[in-house]
Structure formats: structure tokens, C-alpha cells
Amino acid sequence: MVSIVILTSLRKDASEWCDGCEGGMWTNSAIGNTTNLIARFLPFGWVNLDPSLALSLAVFDDDKEGNRFPMRFMYWGGFSSTASIFRTFFPRLGPIRAIRHVITPRMNFTYRPDFSKYQGQFYNLPGISGDVGKSGMVNLALENRFQAKVAIGDEVKKVNNLVSLVTSTSYNLLYRDKGLTTPWSLIRNHLRIHPARYLDLDLKFSNNPRDLSFESLDFQARLQYTGGRPLFPGFMETTLSEPPMVAEEGVNKVSQTPPTANPWHLNLIYR
């Protein structure tokens, strides 16, 4: 994947940069190119390994030292891995015919060497990253998802998102250089329960990685329903006064019949 960015921005008044300079707005321009190289491997059939390498080149019209058309070249890389493990149970509890538990662990590692030689050399332009320091990060996530097959009358329907729990955190490999006391970030959790078609229950909370104490807690219940009939019959209801029109022969025949009723939507949220 290749992305190219061309940017132009205004610099402050020239008189603010040096004594004796004439006033007036100056402009700074740059062109940036980032090339992402990604490979995909499936060594065991159920584990994905995706190494990646990014090459970034930016050319500026000038820098703070007065050099014309200076270049900045950086690179970084890493790899990501995803697996999927599942098992199906047949509990026969009421209308529940089967339950599938899907476990999806995810891991992402990124590393960028030290390019501090560029620190303070270039003007900041939106869209071209100004971070040139060394970095190393490992992001971890674990998703537990429960799916079910439920008997409704004579039909058996599949519920893909009955219950899901996503837990994520990150590990800073350079936390000592950053002056941090722990390499771990907050442990974030998102529990979502979808017991019925019209009801969603969301619980988000985060824990301190040291003692697992709660740092934040947010609960939301959402009830939503969409109907095909007008909520108030006769109010803002569209009716046909002429036969429906159809496109001429040789053109895509899309019916231009206006709807006879306006569907309505009800959404209730409690937090």
C-alpha cells in the first residue's frame, strides 16, 4: 500500500523569526510518501502472522536552518498475529439449541528506531508526522464471543452476538526511557450483551494494571425498534395519486413508486 500526501501551510509572520526581517506571511510546503509492505502467513491453519515494514520519505521546501528541499527518511516495522479457537456446546436449555464459544486473541508489535537527528529541524505540517523518537509497543487483546442457535416456533435462528467480552492492554517496551513507572497501560474491558433483537446492554470499564482497581465504569442500555407502519396513521403518509413510473426500455428498470408508509424508529438509551 502506498500513500502520498502533498501539504501546504502558513508559517507565522516572518518578523517573529529574526530581527530585521520584513513582515508578511510565509508558506511551507512538503510532499510525503509512505509505502507499507505487508506479508501474510497462515502457518498452522488457525494462526495468522502478518509482518510489516513502512518506509516514509518527506521532502520539504525548506527547514528551520534555511536548507532548501531537505529530505526526511524514516522507517518502522513490526508484525501482528491473530488466532481463532472455538467450541460448540449443545445444552438444550429451553429454546437454546446450541452455543458456540469463540476465543480470538490478537497481538500487534511495532518498533521504530531513533530518528531524533531530525528533532526540531522541520516545521510541523498537519498530515506529516512530526514524531521522530524511538518507540516500541506491544498491543494485546482477547475477545470472547458467544453465539447461539435459538428455536423460535418452527424456525431455528442464529444469534451471532449474544455475549461478547473484549479485553485489551498494551506494553511499552521503552517505558523506562519515557519515565513511566510501569510498562502496562490500563486494562480496558467492553462487555456487550444482546439478549433480544431490540435490546443492547453495554458495560465498559478499565482497571489499573497494578492492583486491578477500577479506574472507570460506564453502563449503557439501549432499546430500539423499527416499524414498517406509520406510527400515527394518516400523518405525513405518502399515497399514490398516479400509476407507478418505470424507466424506458433499454434503461435499468427501477420502479419510481413512492412508499405508501413511512417506517419509524424508536431508540431509548439509559446511561
N, C-alpha and C positions, 0 to 999 in steps of 0.2 A: 504494500500500500504506500502511495506517495502523495504527500500533501504539499502545496505551495502557497505561501502567504505573501502578499505584497501590501505593505503598510506605509502610510504617511501620517505624521502627527506634528502638531505645533510645539515648538520649544518656547520657553519663556522669553521675555524681552531681552535682546542682546545686551543691553546696558547693564543687566544684572549679572552678566558673566565676566566682564572685565572692565577695568577703568578706562575711560576714553572711548569706549565703543558706542556707536550710534544706536539709538533706539529703533525698535521695529521687531516684528515677529519673524522668527526663523522657522524653517521646517526641517524635519528629519524624516528620512525615508529608509526603508530596508526591504529586502526581499529574502524570505526564508523558505527553505526546503527541508522537509523531514521525510525520510524513507524508512519504513518499517518492514523488516524481514521476519516472517513468522513461518515456522515449520510445525507440522502436526504429526504426531506419532501415536499409535494405539498398540503398545507392546503386549498387553495382556488381554485385550479384547474389552475390558471394562474400565481401564485407566487411560486417560488422555495426558500426554506430555507435549507441551507446546513451548519450545524455546523461541526467544525473540531477540532481535537486535535492532536498535533505532540509530540512524545516522542523521544528524541535524547540522545544516550549514546555513548561516545567515550572512548576508552582505549588506553593510550599512553605507550610507553616503559619506558619513564621517563619524568620528568618535570625539570624546571629550579632550583628547590630546591633539586634535587637529589633523589626524591622519585621514587621507581620502580613500574611500572604498575599502575599509578594513573588513576582514572576514573573521567569523567566529565558528569554529567547528567543534562539535561535541558528539559524544555517543554514549549510549547506555544499553543495558540488556537485562535479561532475566528469563524466567520460564514460569509457566503456570501448569497446574495439574488438577484434573477433575476425575472423580470416580463416581460410580452409581451402583449401590448394592440394595437389593430389595428381597422381601419375602412375603408370601401371601398366606393369610390365615382364613379359615372357614368356620367362624364361631357359631353361625346360625342363631343369632340373637335377635329375636323379633323379625323385623323386615330386612335386617342386615344379612346379606348372603356371603359376602367376602370382604376382607380388609387387607389392603396391601401397605406395608411399611417400606418406604423408600428412604435410604440414607445417602446423602450426596455431600461428601467432603470436598472442599476447594482450597487450593493453596496457590499463592502468587508471590513470586520473588522478583524484586527489581534492584538493580545496583547501577550507580553512576559514579565514575571516577571523579577525582578532584580537578575542576577546571577553574579554580579561584584566580588563575592568572588573568582571567577576563573580568574580575571583580572591579566594578566602578569604571570600566573603560567605555561602555556604551550607554547611550540614552535608553531609557525604558520606553518600549513601544508595546501597546496592547496587542496580544496575539503572538508575540515572540517572547518566550520565557526568559526571564532575567535571572533565574536561579542557576548558579554555576557551581555551587558547593557539592561536596561529596555526600552521597546518600546511599542507604541500604535499608530495605524494608521487606518484611515478610508478612503478608496478609493471609489470615486463616479464617475459614468459615465452615460451618457444619449445618446442613439442612436436614431436618426430619419431617417427612411428609407422609400423611396417612390418606389413602384413597379407599373408597368403599363402593360396593355394589349393593344397591338397596332395591327391594321389591316394592313397587307401587302398583297395586292391583295385579293385573296380569303381566305387567312390564317390569323389567329389571334395568334400572338406570345406574350409570356410573357417576360417582361424585369424586372429581379429581382433587379437590382442595378441601377435604373435610377438616383436617387439622394440619397446620404446618408450624414449625418452630425453627427459626434461623438464628444461630449464634455466631458472632464474628468478633474478631480482635486482630491486633497487629503487633508485630515485634520489630522494634527499631534496633538494627544491628550497630548503630553508631550512637546509642543513647548516652554513653559517657562523653563523647565529643560534643554532644548537644547540651550537656549539663543536666540531663534528666536523671532522676533517682531510680527509675525502673524502665526496662525496655518495653513493657507491655502497655498497650493502650486500654481504654475502658472496654469491658466485655459487654457488647450490645446484643440484646435479645429481642426478637419480634415473634410473638405468638399470635397466630390468626386462626380463628375457629369459624367455620362456615357451615353451621348445622342445618340450615334451611336455605331455600333458594333466595329468600328475601332478607336474610339476616346475616350480618358480618360482625364478629367480635374481634377487636384488635387490642393487644396488650404489648406495649413497648417499654422495656426497662433496661437499665445499664447498671453494671456492678463494678466496684473497684477491684482491680486485679490483685491487690494485696490481701484483703480480708473478705472480699465478695460482698461488702456492704452496698446497699442501694445508693446510687448516685442520682437516678431519675426514674420516674414512673409515669406512664401515660396510658390511659384506658379509653377506648372509643367503641361505642356500639352503634351500628348503622342499620337502619331498616329502610328498604327501598322496594318499590313496587311500580310496575309499569302496566297500564291497562290499554286495551285496544279500543274501548268505547269511550265516548266523551264523558268527562266527569260530571258535567252539567248538560244534559241533553238539550239541544236547541241553541246553546250558547257558543258562538264562534264556530259553528258546524258548517262545513262546506258541502254543498249539494250540487248535483249536476243539473245544468239548465240546457245543455246541448249534448248531442251524442259524442262519445269519446273520439278524439282525433288520432289518426295513425299516420306515420310518415309515409311519403310516397314510395312507390315501387323503386327498388334499387338502392334505397337508403335503409339503414338499420331501423327496423320496425319497433320503435319504443313507444308504448302507449302513453299518451299525454292525459290520461284520465286523472283528474284531481281526486284526492282522497275524500271519502264520504264521511270520515270521522277523524277527529284529532286525538291521537294517543296522549295519555297523560302520564306523568311521572311523579311519584311521591318518594321523598328522601328525608328520613329523620335521623339525626346524629346526636348522640349524647356523649359528652366527654367529662 
